[in-house]
Amino acid sequence: MKNKLTLGFSPCPNDTFIFDALIHRKIDTKGLEFEVVMDDVEALNKMAEQGQLDITKLSYHAFVYMTQQYQLLHAGSALGHGCGPLLIAKEKLTERQINEGRIAIPGKLTTANFLLSVAYPKAKNKQSVLFSEVENAVLSGEYDAGLLIHENRFTYEERGLVKIIDLGDYWENLTWLPIPLGGIVIKRDFSQEQKQLVSDLIRQSVEFAFKNTEQAMPFIRQFAQAMSDDVMLKHIGLYVNEYSVDLGDKGKTAVQRLFDSAVEAGLVKDYTTPIWI
C-alpha cells in the first residue's frame, strides 16, 4: 500500500475548508501522508489529464474524459442548488450577441464551460482566462461576456456587471437535479480498500470542519486574503454541503446525468464505468 499520496486541490475557501483537518492531521489519517499540490481548478484538470496526481479536485466536465484513469470518491464533491456559474457582461446581451461575442471562460475543461456549451452551443468564440481575472477581462472590453465561478459571483454586481444567465438555474430547470461542479477523484489502480479509506478520511475532514469552522479559518484566510470573512463563509456555504460529506443517491444521479449529457452532446462516445469507487 502506498502511504504518501499526492493531493491536488484549489486555494478557494471551499477546498481549504474541506481539506484543512486532513492535511493538518486534526483527524487520524490512518498512516497516510499527503503531499499537497495547490493550484486553480483548470491547472489541476490539466495535471490530472497527464496522470500527475494520485488524488485531486477535478471539474466534472474534465472527469468525463478521464474515467479510464480516475474514479470518483463519495466525499468532497461540490454539488448543490443555486451555486452554478454565471454568464455576465457590462450590459444585457441577446442570444445572437452571445453566440457571436468574445467570451472569457475559466478553462475549457471546467464544468462551467460544459454548461455554457449546452445552453449556447453556437457560442464558439471562447478563450480561457484565470477564473479570478474574468471580471477584469470583461470590464476592460477585451471580452463581451465572461463566465464566473467561485467567489466572483458575490462581487460582479459591485463592479457594475450584469447577469445574463445563471447556468446553475438552467441545469436545475432542465434536470431537477443539483448541479455537479467538481469532485474528488483517485487513480483507478489503487486498491478498493485504499480508495475507500481516502474517501472516509475526506468525509471525516469535512465533518470536522463543519463542527470546528473557526479552527479552519486561519488556513482558509491564508489563501483568500482579498476576501472578507463574510464572503469566505458565503463561498463555503454555497459549495460545501451534504453532497460534500457523501454524494448519496441524488448526487450520483446528478453526476450520471451530466455524463450522459456529455455523450448526448457528442463530447465523448462513451466512458469507463463504474464512475465512482
N, C-alpha and C positions, 0 to 999 in steps of 0.2 A: 504494500500500500504506500503510495506517495504521500509524504507528510507535509511537504511545503508546496503550496499551490499559488499560482499567480491569480490575482483577483482584480478585475477591472471594474471601476465604476466612476461616475462623474462627480465633479465638485459641487453639484447642485444640492440644495438643502435636503431634498427627499432622499438622495442616495447617502449622504453623510449621516443623516438621521438613522437610516436603516442599518448601516454597517459600523457605526461607532462602537457598539458593545462587542461586536465580533472581533474587530481588528485591535481593539484596546483591551481585550481579554476581560471584559466585565462579565462575561459568561464563560463557562468551561468549554473550551474548544476541542476537547477530547484528543489532545495531542496534535491537532492540525495547526500549522502555521500558514500565514497568508502574506504573500508579497504583493503589496498594493500597487496597481497601475492606475493613476487617476488622470482622466482626460475627458474632453467633451464627447457626447454620445456618438457623433459621426466618426471621430477618430477611433473610438472603441469598436464601432462597427467594422471599420477597415482592418483593425488589428485582428479581430475575430475572423474576418474573411481569410486572413493569412494563417489562421490557426495559432496565433501567438499567445493566447490567454487560455488558462485552464478553466476559469470561471469568469463570466463577465456580464455586465449590463449590456443588453442588446435591444435595439429597436425591433419590434415585432416584424416590421417590413423587412429589415435586414435578415432576420431569422428565417424568413421564407426561403432564402437562397442558401441557407447553411445547415439544413436539417441533417445532412449526411455527417457533419462534424459535431454538432451540438444537440443537446436535449434540454428541455425547459424544466427548471426546478419549480416546486409547488409554492415556494416562498419568494418574496422580494419583488414581485411584479408591480408595475404601475398600470392599473386599470381603474376606471371609475366613471362617474357621471358628471357632466359639466366641467370636464377638465381637458377638453380637446384643443388642438391647435387652432389658432385664429388667423384668418387672412385679413390683413389690414392695409390701409392706404391713406394718402393725405385727404382724399375725398371719396365719396361713393363711386363705384365703377360699374358699368354694365357688364353683362356676360361677355359681350364681344370685346370690350376693353380688357377684360381679364384674359381672354383667350389670346389676344394679340400683344398683351403687355409684357414687360420685363418683370419677372417675379424672383425675389430673393428667397431662397429656401434654406433651412438649416442642415441640408445634406440630402443627397439622392436616396440614401438607404433609410432615411427616417420614416417612421410611420406617418408623420405629418405630410411628407411628400406623397406617400401612398394614398392618403385620404384626399389630398388635393387632386391627384390623378383620377380618382374615382369620381369626384364631384365635377371636375373640369378636365375631361380627357383631351380636349383640344388645346389646352394651355401647355405649350411646349417650350416657351422661351424662359426657362428656369435656370438659375445659377446658384450654386452652393455658396453660402456665406456663414461664418461663425454665428451661432444662434444669438449670441449677445450683441451682434452688430447689425441684425436685421432692421431694427428700428432706425438706426442711423443711416443705413443704406437707402431706406425709403425717404426719410426726411431730406437727405441730400439731393434727391431727384435722380439718383443713379438707377433706381428701380421704381416701377409704377406701383408695385404691391409687394408685400412681404408676408412670410409665414412665421408666426410667433409660436414659440413653445416656452415651457418653464415659467420663470418669474416675470418675463416680459409681458405676460397677459395682464399683469397688475399695473403696468406703468404706461402703456401705449396711449391711453386717453389723456394723461397728464401732459404728454408731449404733442398733443394736437392731432393725433392719428385717429382714424375711424375704423370700425369693424365692418368688413364686407360679409363675412360668413364665419360662424363658429362650426368648424368641421367635426367637432365632437357631437354637437347637436345634430348635424347632418347624419352622422353614423347612427346615433341613437334613434332618430326618427326612421331610419332605413331598416334597422335590425331589432330595435327594442332591447338592445344589449349594452353593457358597459363598453367603453372604448378601450381596446388594448393598445397601450402606447409602447411600453418596454417591459422586458422580462429579464430574469437572471438565468443564464444557460451554463451548462457544464459539458465538457468534452464527452462524447459518447463512449470513449474507450476506458473510462473509469468503471470500476465495479459498481453494481447496483447498490451494494452496501455503502460505498463511499459517496455515491451520488445522494443517497437518502440522508446520510449523516450531514453533508453540506447543506442540504435543504432544511433539515431540522435545526441546524445551528443558525441559519439565516432567520428562520421563524422565531427562534428564541431571541435573536438580536433585535428584531422588530418589536417583539413583545416587551423586551427590557426597555427599549426606547419609549414606548407608549407609557410605561409605568414610571419612567425616570427621565422625562423630557429635559429637565434642567441640566442633568448630567451630560446630555448630548450637545447642549448649546455651544460650549467652547469650541468643539470640533467643527460644528456647523458654521459658526461665525468666522472661523479661521479661513474659510474658503468663500465666504459670502459677505465680505466686509463692506461692499457697496449697498447692501440691503439693511433695512431696519429689521429689528426682531419681529415686528408685526408682519412684514412681508415674508420673512423666513417661515413663520408659523403658518401663514396662509398658504404658502407654497407646499409645505409639508402636509397640511390638512387636505389639500387638493389631490395630491398624488400618492399619499400613504394611507391605506385603509384596510378593510378586512381582506381584500384581494392580495394585499402585500403580505399578510400573515399566511394565507392559504388561498390559492386560486379558487378552489371549490368547483362545484359543477357548473355554476353560472359563468365563472371566469373561464373555465375550459371551453365552454360553448362559445363564448365571445372570441377566444383565440382561434378556435376551429373555424368560425365564420370568417374571420379575417383571412386565414389561409385559403379557404375555399374561394373567397372573393379574389384573391391574387391569381388563382388558377383561372377563374372566370374572366378576369381582365387580361389573361394571356401573359402575365409576368413570369409564371413558371408553368411547366407542363404538369409537374407532379412534385411531391415532396416526400421525404423519408418519414415513415411512422415507426413507432409512436413518437409524437412530438415531444411529450413530457416523459419524465422518468417513471 
